[in-house]
């Protein structure tokens, strides 16, 4: 399991890096457009397996390491997209390309080191579920059996890309329909977007229903209240956005209180017991046991030295960004805590509220130091990148544990993908701000940047404190009851047309599942199960291709718009 030969290969690195560039760029666009970022791990796993098979490889471990490289940049992109646009929303000035690159590099370094220490505890000893990583491993196993995965994936990507180009470049396809219906204070209509349809298809009926409930709440608050003469539209919009932000942040706090802290305390206790057991073994007269313990101690010592060096580099980067010495030390120290919290959340729920962890550290730094607003965004971004990458790393470790992949090969792969992703994420963010300008970011704009708007609001002041506090409490209660409060918050906060468009994608999923069930009624139970598994994989591949195709074209359009200003 520790042998990386045949797992970390030159062809795998090249395929992984190319895929990392594409997925990172698409993830920036998706995160800013949607205010959310689906995990790209399964998508990356399928692409990796397809291309490695084309080059004659049948190794699932090589495919696993390749997809580890490929998916790493997506969550780095999410960390930047969920925080940095808040600077532009508040009109604080420019976060330059160098700023964003340094932020991404610091977050990648801190996230990788923290996960290197967390892997054994969370994946092997506690055996947390990490449902996304588990699904990636099962997808690789299923994909190894063959099929038309490549044709389905790239056919869907091509269709979505052409559709988006006809809509955004040529203007043949309208961006929205039914948008002439007058709904006071709410942007009503159906956004003609393969990406939004695929999101609704992928998130599932339960999550989509709660998302839609959030959208209905938005209409009731903004349109219903203003139409009834209770208040004007502006008040309703401020109340609604504050409520939505409170719901999302309440959910993030509940994740920490309910899932992360209790498990973290158990993990700390288990680690303490493990240390005592190691000390006892070292003191035993058995030379073999002592020798084994000594080798483990040497390995831990080496890891510790590397961690200190990386922490020192991250500390230097923080100070280069204008974050004060005390605040920089806090960022480095709390990054390990928040990455552990993030890994615990992902392991338990599959959810990584990275921007919430960034907000927690941001508020702590703001409370004990006189840090300027722009640097507070930098603090949140570094933590969000570290936590985002941490969630991706731990999912990959879980997939590797299931498949028997070398952790060393995966760590190296994550480092390669993280560094590539840091550079690409910074380039794409800079390209988008150059092409569209600061006015394109924020609620109701070209790029809704929902999470970044939350961060900006927390720094600048909440429009309606009462609504925010109510949302915060409700979000905590809903999550504690096992209900997806984050999806309700997104529905309340995001423009209604996005919710409606995604809901149509969910309807497509329900119809698709019904057709599959009715078509296979004459088959045996075993045959139906096999058919359903194949149909589910086909739906996943096609939906992933639609999402990826439009995202990639969106980035290309932005690059074309920015080219005259960049060169």
Buried (B, 14 or more C-beta within 10 A) or exposed (E): EEEBEBBBBEBBBBBBBBBBBBBBBBBBBBBBBBBBBBBBBBBBBBBBBBBBBEEEBEBBBBBBBBBBBBBBBBBBBBBBBBBBBBBBBBEBEEBEBEBBBBBBBBBBBBBBBBBBBBBBBBBEEBEBBBBBBBBBBBBBEBBBEEBEBBEBBBBBBEBBBBBBBBBBEEEEBEEBEEBEEEBBBBBBBBBBBBBBBBBBBBBEEEBBBBBBBBBBBBBEBBBBBBEEEEBEBEBBBBBBBBBBBBBBBBBBBBBBEBBBEEBBEEBEEEBEEEEEEBEEBBEEEEEEBBEBBEEEEEEEEEEEEEBEEBBEBBBEBBEEBBBBEEBBBBBBEBBBBBBBBBBBBBBBBBBBBBBBBBBBBBBBBBEEBEBEBBBBBBBBBBBBBBBBBBBBBBBBBBBBBBBEBBBBBBBBBBBBBBBBBBBBBBBBBBBBBBBBEBEBBBBEBBBBBBBBBBBBBBBBEBBBEEBBBBBBEBBBEBBBEEBBBBBBBBBBBBBBBBBBBBBBBBBBBEEBBEEBEEEBEEEEEEEBEEBBEBBBBBBBBBBBBBBBBBBBBBBBBBBEBBEEEEE
